[in-house]
Amino acid sequence: MSEQRSQAHSTSWQGFSTRAVHAGYEPDPLTGAVNVPIYASSTFQQDGVGQMRDGFEYARTGNPTRRPLEANLAAAEEGTFGRAFASGMAATDTLLRATLRPGDHLVIPDDAYGGTFRLIDKVFSQWGIEYSVAPVSDLDAVRAAMRPTTKLVWIETPTNPLLSVGDIAGLAAVSHDGGAKLVVDNTFASPYLQTPLTWGADVVLHSTTKYVGGHSDVVGGALITDDEQLDADLAFLQNGAGAVPGPFDAYLTLRGMKTLAVRMERHCDNAEKLVEFLAGHPAITKIHYPGLESHPTHAAAAKQMRRFGGMISVELARGEQAALDFCARTTLFTLAESLGGVESLIEHPGAMTHASTAGSQLEVPANLVRMSVGIEDVGDLIGDVEQALEGL
Ligand SMILES: *Cc1c(COP(=O)(O)O)cnc(C)c1O
């Protein structure tokens, strides 16, 4: 099994936070603007026919606010090429179209973002693309699910919503043995906690809507790879199909990146303390948090993650109604889909984010509640959860 690759990239001598603040942008040579300007321009003047300034021609193809974001995301993931998209799903759609043809097959997790499953199951299946389902934590099951036509092994780690962790190096070896590429949806960990390319993954996907943006104020997605041909194929579709972020969105996402490290530390601190509180609570039968030593995939998490993240899922002892009541009773934890923002959110996956998995192999437990732990004062968060669980 391959180990983590050595720090091969020129940016790697700088720490994560330095790269997150600086990579991709130098103060503007003309004005000295310390922050990247929002270039609200759809087209760019040419000095002569085909003579573009700094490569900019038309803003679907490239935009001077988006380009620093793409470079910054690539540096954060210790990758070579970054591409930004209008949403995580736009990134997913672009990657699937760049890599799969009719008759091809991919392996997907038995626990995954509902929208990813829906796109593969409802849309790509219409074009003769087949999939099999396997748990990311089980290398033998992933190997067994592969076929001669398998082009992609698609994983999330930690998974959404059960927080199961896959050993990325092991999965990369299994994928490559079978002639497939390994895709890692790194949304839940963020590049601060884990860099899948350094463990052998071929491409990393983000919903930058979540931790990267970090303030629940922008929707976006990204793909990062070291594979030059794959990046060229992604760039062709990024321009050719056009699911790009506008300059305002690119600006907000890059602004989020600058504080990712400090936010993630606080998300992790708060989640760990909340897990401690929940562990002793009679209303809770099961806590899904990879930082718990009792978590079935804790070893893989400890190997490849800096810390264990801000997402916690719990199962309620008294079943689905208790789960729904818990979600309805919190006041500081806002009842809402999404995750990764500074504010704490709570949701019922079965009825909300994962409703599209009902009746499938990806169906989630009905008594499950997912919490995105924000950066508020942890005493207030624990107090809110305590009052909401009272009597449940
Ligand atoms: C939200 C999410 C997506 C989809 O991203 P959008 O930005 O909502 O399109 C994909 N994967 C995971 C793990 C997510 O949480």
The ligand as a Tripos MOL2 file, in Angstrom:
@<TRIPOS>MOLECULE
LIG
   15    15     1     0     0
SMALL
NO_CHARGES

@<TRIPOS>ATOM
      1 C1        -23.3470   19.7280   -0.8950 C.3       1 LIG1
      2 C2        -22.5310   18.6010   -1.3780 C.ar      1 LIG1
      3 C3        -22.3530   18.3660   -2.7450 C.ar      1 LIG1
      4 C4        -23.0570   19.2090   -3.7950 C.3       1 LIG1
      5 O1        -22.5790   20.5120   -3.8120 O.3       1 LIG1
      6 P1        -23.4780   21.8110   -4.1920 P.3       1 LIG1
      7 O2        -22.5310   22.9280   -4.0160 O.co2     1 LIG1
      8 O3        -24.6470   21.8320   -3.2670 O.co2     1 LIG1
      9 O4        -23.9220   21.6300   -5.6200 O.co2     1 LIG1
     10 C5        -21.5260   17.3200   -3.1310 C.ar      1 LIG1
     11 N1        -20.9200   16.5290   -2.2110 N.ar      1 LIG1
     12 C6        -21.0720   16.7140   -0.8900 C.ar      1 LIG1
     13 C7        -20.3760   15.8170    0.0710 C.3       1 LIG1
     14 C8        -21.8870   17.7450   -0.4290 C.ar      1 LIG1
     15 O5        -22.0550   17.9100    0.8940 O.3       1 LIG1
@<TRIPOS>BOND
     1     1     2 1
     2     2     3 ar
     3     2    14 ar
     4     3     4 1
     5     3    10 ar
     6     4     5 1
     7     5     6 1
     8     6     7 2
     9     6     8 1
    10     6     9 1
    11    10    11 ar
    12    11    12 ar
    13    12    13 1
    14    12    14 ar
    15    14    15 1
@<TRIPOS>SUBSTRUCTURE
     1 LIG1         1 GROUP 0 **** ****
